Amino acid sequence: MATATVAADPVRTVAPSWVRRISLGRIAAHLLLLFFVVVWTFPTFGLLVSSVRDKDQLANSGWWTALGTATHQEAVRLPAASEQKQEGDAFVQRGNALGGAEAGRTIISFGITSDAIAAAAAGGALKMRAGGQITVEANGDYVWTSPTKLEYAGAPRLYFISAITPRVTFENYAKVLTANGIGRAFINSITVTLPATLIPIMIAAFAAYALAWMQFPGRTLTIIVIVGLLVVPLQMSLIPVLRIYNSFANSFHVESKGYVGVWLAHTAFGLPLAIYLLRNYMVGLPREIMESARMDGASHFKIFSTMVLPLSFPALASFAIFQFLWVWNDLLVALIVLGAQDDKAVLTGRLVNLLGAHGADWELLTAGAFITIVVPLIVFFSLQRYFVRGLLAGSVK
């Protein structure tokens, strides 16, 4: 009897789940996301490093060399011939090429011309054209000696290469924070930013609920107008809004150059985006929840305050980040509405004055710039988990 032979099925190899999820599109998306993260983080990190560097280091080398010793070519004028003193049988001139004993700076080499700046190492000696020889130490001390009295016109130059060792210091922040008016400007910025963020959120939340869940004539036209207002440039509408507010302030005897004006200006410019963003989020909430609440006799205000508002927190947080960053970093609206009032100047305006007074002090400018972004960074990282959900409001049904 013939025996049938049954061939066994080959065993299928199943790839792990993480391997099956890998695709070229996913890899490209992650690489693109990583690229944007680096592009946005790189300048901020460079600003932070620059703000804690020494003044001489920052002026002579980039922040990427902060961990290494930087070299710099310098020149100093030697004293006139009348400054020499007789010591024994020699005529001597003494001084310090670095301007004093500076920690972290040493002289590597020196010369009497710019072309031969490395003619002698620190501690060595060179013959001078006017006579005698000069010795320069690493700490900058130099001694120019001559057996006869030197006679020369003008003041010869000494060229040298100095090395600056890395040094971390918080002196820049101390100078900026103790500068005239900076502390008051920081409080003024908070006074402007918090109400200018909360007021449009409160108004927009009510308006967004009405546009999402209430039926009334002109609702569609209102939505179209709000979308259209998103593309209106701030610079084009700022002057008309300011004129309307000034006439309103004169009629009701309200201070025209006060905080109320800047609050209302930022509220007006932020409302279109706030209403649009919150309306898109609220319209995507489950309709069954609203209908069951109405069947239980709940009013629109009850539904809004107890159900819609807590569920819309991601969208509220997302807009709060946008509005806070915009108002905190604003300079144009504050200058136009508040004017040149020192007691009401915001932080950005005060730093502009600091730029005018210390245009060459880059270490102060970097420290001041980083101080301005500390508070927005705290706000963003505190609410960042709601940021993406708020941005995607209404995009998926």
Secondary structure as the mmCIF struct_conf table of DSSP 4:
data_model
#
loop_
_struct_conf.conf_type_id
_struct_conf.id
_struct_conf.beg_label_comp_id
_struct_conf.beg_label_asym_id
_struct_conf.beg_label_seq_id
_struct_conf.end_label_comp_id
_struct_conf.end_label_asym_id
_struct_conf.end_label_seq_id
HELX_LH_PP_P HELX_LH_PP_P1 ALA A 2 PRO A 16
HELX_RH_AL_P HELX_RH_AL_P1 SER A 17 ARG A 20
TURN_TY1_P TURN_TY1_P1 ARG A 21 ARG A 21
HELX_RH_AL_P HELX_RH_AL_P2 LEU A 24 SER A 51
TURN_TY1_P TURN_TY1_P2 VAL A 52 VAL A 52
STRN STRN1 ARG A 53 ARG A 53
HELX_RH_AL_P HELX_RH_AL_P3 LYS A 55 ASN A 60
BEND BEND1 SER A 61 SER A 61
HELX_RH_3T_P HELX_RH_3T_P1 TRP A 63 THR A 65
TURN_TY1_P TURN_TY1_P3 ALA A 66 LEU A 67
BEND BEND2 GLY A 68 GLY A 68
STRN STRN2 ALA A 70 ARG A 77
HELX_LH_PP_P HELX_LH_PP_P2 LEU A 78 ALA A 80
HELX_RH_3T_P HELX_RH_3T_P2 ALA A 81 GLU A 83
STRN STRN3 LYS A 85 GLU A 87
TURN_TY1_P TURN_TY1_P4 GLY A 88 ASP A 89
STRN STRN4 ALA A 90 ASN A 96
TURN_TY1_P TURN_TY1_P5 ALA A 97 LEU A 98
BEND BEND3 GLY A 99 GLY A 100
TURN_TY1_P TURN_TY1_P6 ALA A 103 GLY A 104
STRN STRN5 ARG A 105 GLY A 111
BEND BEND4 ILE A 112 SER A 114
TURN_TY1_P TURN_TY1_P7 ASP A 115 ALA A 118
BEND BEND5 ALA A 119 ALA A 119
STRN STRN6 ALA A 120 ALA A 121
TURN_TY1_P TURN_TY1_P8 ALA A 122 GLY A 123
STRN STRN7 ALA A 125 LYS A 127
TURN_TY1_P TURN_TY1_P9 ARG A 129 ALA A 130
BEND BEND6 GLY A 131 GLY A 132
STRN STRN8 GLN A 133 VAL A 136
TURN_TY1_P TURN_TY1_P10 ALA A 138 ASN A 139
BEND BEND7 GLY A 140 GLY A 140
STRN STRN9 ASP A 141 SER A 146
BEND BEND8 PRO A 147 THR A 148
BEND BEND9 ALA A 153 GLY A 154
STRN STRN10 ARG A 157 ILE A 164
STRN STRN11 VAL A 168 VAL A 168
HELX_RH_AL_P HELX_RH_AL_P4 GLU A 171 LEU A 177
TURN_TY1_P TURN_TY1_P11 THR A 178 THR A 178
BEND BEND10 ALA A 179 ALA A 179
TURN_TY1_P TURN_TY1_P12 ASN A 180 GLY A 181
HELX_RH_AL_P HELX_RH_AL_P5 ILE A 182 TRP A 213
TURN_TY1_P TURN_TY1_P13 PRO A 217 GLY A 218
HELX_RH_AL_P HELX_RH_AL_P6 ARG A 219 LEU A 229
TURN_TY1_P TURN_TY1_P14 LEU A 230 VAL A 231
BEND BEND11 VAL A 232 VAL A 232
HELX_RH_AL_P HELX_RH_AL_P7 LEU A 234 PHE A 252
TURN_TY1_P TURN_TY1_P15 HIS A 253 HIS A 253
TURN_TY1_P TURN_TY1_P16 SER A 256 LYS A 257
BEND BEND12 GLY A 258 GLY A 258
HELX_RH_AL_P HELX_RH_AL_P8 TYR A 259 MET A 282
TURN_TY1_P TURN_TY1_P17 VAL A 283 GLY A 284
BEND BEND13 LEU A 285 LEU A 285
HELX_RH_AL_P HELX_RH_AL_P9 ARG A 287 MET A 295
TURN_TY1_P TURN_TY1_P18 ASP A 296 GLY A 297
HELX_RH_AL_P HELX_RH_AL_P10 HIS A 300 ILE A 303
HELX_RH_PI_P HELX_RH_PI_P1 PHE A 304 VAL A 308
HELX_RH_AL_P HELX_RH_AL_P11 LEU A 309 LEU A 311
TURN_TY1_P TURN_TY1_P19 SER A 312 SER A 312
HELX_RH_AL_P HELX_RH_AL_P12 PHE A 313 TRP A 328
TURN_TY1_P TURN_TY1_P20 ASN A 329 ASN A 329
HELX_RH_AL_P HELX_RH_AL_P13 LEU A 332 LEU A 338
BEND BEND14 ALA A 340 ALA A 340
HELX_RH_3T_P HELX_RH_3T_P3 ASP A 342 LYS A 344
HELX_RH_AL_P HELX_RH_AL_P14 LEU A 347 ALA A 357
BEND BEND15 HIS A 358 HIS A 358
TURN_TY1_P TURN_TY1_P21 GLY A 359 ALA A 360
HELX_RH_AL_P HELX_RH_AL_P15 TRP A 362 LEU A 391
TURN_TY1_P TURN_TY1_P22 LEU A 392 GLY A 394
BEND BEND16 SER A 395 SER A 395
#
